[in-house]
Amino acid sequence: MLNVDYIRINGRSSRDLGMKMDFSSFQWNSTAHARTVTSIPGLSGDRQYSDNRFVNVKQTFPFAIESFQQPLLQVQSSISQWLNPIADYMPLFFSVLPDYFLEAVPVSDNAQLSWVDRWTGMLSLTFDCKPYMKRFDGDQYTSSSTIKNVEQATALPLIHITGSGNVTVVVNDVTYTINDLDGDAFIDSELEETYDADGSSLADSTQFVDHNYPILVPGENTIGHSDGITALEVKPRWRKLM
């Protein structure tokens, strides 16, 4: 069954290239909890140890291509030119999930064309995806002092502050201190880095309890700050597992 659904990445859509998604061979994959498995001689049953992370997902999107205006190989070449410049994770939009985007990079052996007839072919695109899908509405800054996480997963926010002196940010009653602030600072919980507007590290100026970065838990989250901060905004980065 062919459908009008599509993917979009690197500034182009699969529809731009005349590709129609083939749901008859489509399979959606999910992430898994990474574990280390150890077999011990003389002990029945393997030992399972959590690695405290989730693994990437290889997700394939199958398409049918019908082209009467140009050879199929030219369409395939256009698809390769679309994907090959992608060297790192990029947002990938899938129309079936309108509120979310994946962070994906194409695998190396992509876009292999199989002919059905002279003008019709089948082609699949596979991406290596991070285990979390992110919400579009979580990729925007908010200055609210109370933020609600409607997902079941914790979020790793990006907090942007402006101020001077020794300042503190308080997230859910946990205090995060930056000393000798002079201008802008970004507390990036995803990268676990703190840096200024030029991207220079502020690691020597930060005092975080046990070196932990802020998280936004499911439900209500409170955000506060000390007097030395003149502006604070949060990009929450809402997410859920694939």
LUMMI-601936 format. One record per residue: x, y, z of N, C-alpha, C in turn; residue in three letters. Coordinates in steps of 0.05 Angstrom, whole numbers, plus 5000, padded with zeros to 4 digits. Atoms other than C-alpha are relative to their C-alpha. Example, Ala and Ser with C-alpha at 12.3 -4.5 7.8 and 13.67 -1.06 7.14 Angstrom:
BEGIN
501849765000524649105156501850245000Ala 498449764999527349795143498550225014Ser 
This chain:
BEGIN
501749765000500050005000501850255000Met 498549755002502950674978498550225014Leu 501249804984501651305017501350274994Asn 498949735004502652055015501950095023Val 498249934979506752045079502850024990Asp 497349945010513952265075501950055023Tyr 498049924981520452415111501350264989Ile 498649755008524253075111502550025016Arg 497449974987531553175126501850174982Ile 498149855016537153635103498750194980Asn 501249805016532354145075498249904977Gly 501650115021528653675028498149785010Arg 501950204993522753205030500149774979Ser 500250235019522052504999498050064978Ser 502049935020515952784963501250174978Arg 498749835020520453284927501249834978Asp 498650175019523752694892498149784989Leu 502050195011517252324874500049735014Gly 499950254985518151794928497449965016Met 502450064986511951454956500649785020Lys 499450194979512451085022498449744996Met 501250275004511050335017499549885027Asp 500650104974507450145081499749695001Phe 500350295001506649425058502549865010Ser 497550124990513949305077501350175021Ser 498949824979514749835131500049875027Phe 499850104972517049645201501250225017Gln 499049804982517950125258501649865023Trp 498250124980523749955305500150165025Asn 499949874974524650105378502849975012Ser 497550034986530650225422499949785021Thr 499950204979532949745476502050105021Ala 498349944977536249805544502749864995His 497450125003543749695536500849855025Ala 499250174978546249135579502649854994Arg 497750175002552748765591499249735011Thr 500850274992551548015594502649845006Val 497650164991556647575632499149725006Thr 500450294994556746815632502249915019Ser 498150094979559946515694500049695000Ile 499850295000562545795691498849885026Pro 501250134977558545345738497550135010Gly 502449864991552845835745497950004977Leu 502050005020546445725706498650274998Ser 501249745004543546355676502150224998Gly 498149785003547446955651499450225020Asp 500349764984548647565694499450244981Arg 500749765016545448205666500750255016Gln 499149754987548548885682499150234982Tyr 500949775015545249525660502350194994Ser 498149795008549550025622498950285004Asp 501349754995544650575642499850184976Asn 500449855024543350785571498349844981Arg 501550135021539150625510501650014974Phe 498450025025541950405443498750144977Val 501049885024541250735376498249814985Asn 501950165016535950495327500650034971Val 499849995029536950315254497149994989Lys 502849975010530450555221500150024970Gln 500150005029528850395149497350104990Thr 502549895012523750765106500049904971Phe 500250115027521650375043498350184982Pro 501449835019519450764981499749864973Phe 500350065028516750644912500550254984Ala 499549785017519051094856498949954972Ile 501050025027515351214791500850254985Glu 498949775014518751664741499749964969Ser 500350005029516451784669501550234986Phe 498749765011520152444660503049984998Gln 497150045000527252214675500649715008Gln 499350274993530951554682500149965030Pro 500050064972530451204749502850055013Leu 497349964989538051234757500550295006Leu 499749724995537651984753498650085026Gln 501449954974532551994810501749895023Val 498350114979537051534850502450185006Gln 497749824997542952004838499150255016Ser 501049774986538752584863499649945030Ser 500450094973537052194926502749985014Ile 497350014988544452054938501150275006Ser 499049734995546152784930498650145023Gln 501549904978540752944980501149915027Trp 499350124974543352475034503050005005Leu 497250044996550852415023501450235015Asn 498649784985552753115050499549985031Pro 500650024972549852915118502149855015Ile 497750124987555852775162499549945030Ala 500550034972552752805231497050005004Asp 502950014994545952755266498750264991Tyr 501649775007540653205237497149935007Met 502950064995533153285252498849874976Pro 501450145021529052795212497050005007Leu 502949984995521552925207498649774985Phe 501650215011516752345194497150085003Phe 502749884999509752565176498049845017Ser 501850164983506551995215500250095029Val 499649904973509352315278500350304999Leu 499849715006507653055267501150175023Pro 499149844977509553285338503049955007Asp 497350084992516552975339501950004977Tyr 498050045020523052935302502149815011Phe 497950184993528552415302502750154996Leu 497349905006535952565306501549774986Glu 499350235017538752145249502350074982Ala 497949985020544552035202499749764982Val 500350235018544251605139502249795004Pro 497950214999547850935140501550004973Val 498249985023553350825089499049874975Ser 500850155024549950325042497150054993Asp 502849925004543550715029499350014970Asn 501149935026539150824968500749804978Ala 499650205020540050164932497449954985Gln 502450005017535050154874499549724989Leu 500950255013531149534853497850074980Ser 501949945021527449574787497549825002Trp 502550155004520149364781499549984971Val 500050005029519849564708501650244991Asp 498349795012522950084662499850275015Arg 500649744989519750674699499450005030Trp 500850034971518450404769502149855015Thr 498150134984523050204824499350015030Gly 500250004971523550054899502750085012Met 497549904988528550384944499550065030Leu 500349954971529650405020502250185010Ser 498149834987533050925062500249935029Leu 499650084973536050725128501750215015Thr 498749804983538151195184500849885027Phe 499250064973542051105248498950225018Asp 501549804984537651455299500749985030Cys 499850004971538751665370497549885013Lys 502250154989534251285418497650175008Pro 502249834992529951885437499050174976Tyr 501349805017524952265393499650255016Met 500449744986524353005410497650144989Lys 502449845008518153435410500850274989Arg 499549745012518054045366499550235021Phe 500649784981514954465422502050015023Asp 497949994980520754285467502650114990Gly 497649895012525754575419499950304998Asp 500349714999523655295434500450095029Gln 499549884974525655745491497550095014Tyr 502249894984520855925547501250135025Thr 499149854976521756415605498249945024Ser 501850074978516356095649501549895024Ser 498850104975518155945721499049725007Ser 501050274996513955315719499649874972Thr 500150145026514654805662499049725005Ile 501150274997510554175653501149814979Lys 499050215018513753555623497749804997Asn 502250185004508053155592500949724991Val 498950265008512652585571500749845024Glu 499250184978514651985613503050005005Gln 497150004997522052095602500950275011Ala 498849754991526352615637501150144976Thr 498949845021528653185593502650135009Ala 497449884995535653475588500150284988Leu 500449735011534654225580502550154993Pro 498049805004538854785553499050265013Leu 500849764985538555375601501950234993Ile 498549765008540756065577499550225021His 500349794980542156595629501850244992Ile 498449755003544757315627500250135028Thr 499749874974547657655688502950065006Gly 497349934992553857835728500449915029Ser 499250084973557557605791499649715005Gly 500550284992556456965829497049955000Asn 502850035003549656715808499249715003Val 501050274997545256115819497449974984Thr 502550095012539855755779498949775017Val 501350214983534955325818497949854984Val 501950175014531454745784499049785019Val 501250204982526654335826501549995027Asn 498749974974530054595890502949915000Asp 497250065002536954395866501550244989Val 498649755007542054965861502449954983Thr 497750025019546955055804501350284999Tyr 498649754996552255595815502050054977Thr 497849915018556455985764501250245013Ile 498549784988561756435793501150194979Asn 498749805016564257085763498850024972Asp 501449975027559057105707500250284990Leu 499849735013559857685659498749984973Asp 501450015025554457655606498349744998Gly 501750235005551357025577501449745008Asp 499150274994552056295599497949804991Ala 501850215008548955655573500749755017Phe 499850264986547855045618498749794983Ile 501050205019547254465570500049725012Asp 500250254986544753845605500449764981Ser 499650225020545053425541503049944996Glu 497150035004552453555530501549985027Leu 498849974973553753635605502450194998Glu 498149795002557554275590498850275006Glu 500949724995557055005611501950184985Thr 498449835018559555535562498850274997Tyr 501049735004559056265545499050034971Asp 501349955026556156595482501949944977Ala 498050075020562656455444500649704999Asp 499550294999562455715462502349925018Gly 497850064982568255765511499049885026Ser 500850154976567855295571500150185024Ser 500149874973565755565639500349795022Leu 499850234981567454905674501350095026Ala 498649924976572255245722498450195018Asp 501749814985566755725744497549885011Ser 502550124992561255225757500349845025Thr 500150164976559254895822497349864999Gln 502550165001554054345811500349775019Phe 500050214981552253835864500749734986Val 499150255011555953185848500550024969Asp 499549955029557353495779497649924982His 502450075015550253325759498750254987Asn 501349785014546653765708497049995004Tyr 502949994995539353985712498549804982Pro 501850165015533853515689497150105005Ile 502949944997526353625679498549745001Leu 501350254995522353065708497250004989Val 502850005009515452835684498250155020Pro 501749834983510153315711501150285003Gly 499349724996511254005740503050035008Glu 497249934994518254315743500150295006Asn 499849724993520154965777502850104994Thr 497449885008525655435753500250275014Ile 499549744986528556005795502850094997Gly 497349905003534756435799500550215021His 499249794981538656925842499850274987Ser 500449725009538557685837502050084978Asp 497949935019544957705795499249944971Gly 500850085026541257405736497850194990Ile 501949815011537557905692498149874980Thr 501750145020534657405642500649715002Ala 499750295000533356655641497949894982Leu 501950145017530256225588500949714997Glu 499550295000529755465581499049884974Val 500850175022529555025520499749715011Lys 500350254984526554395552500849744987Pro 499250245015527953885497498449755009Arg 501750234993521953435512500749774981Trp 499250245016523252725488498549755010Arg 501050264992520752015488501549794984Lys 498550225013523851345470498749914974Leu 501050125024523251065401498949725006Met 
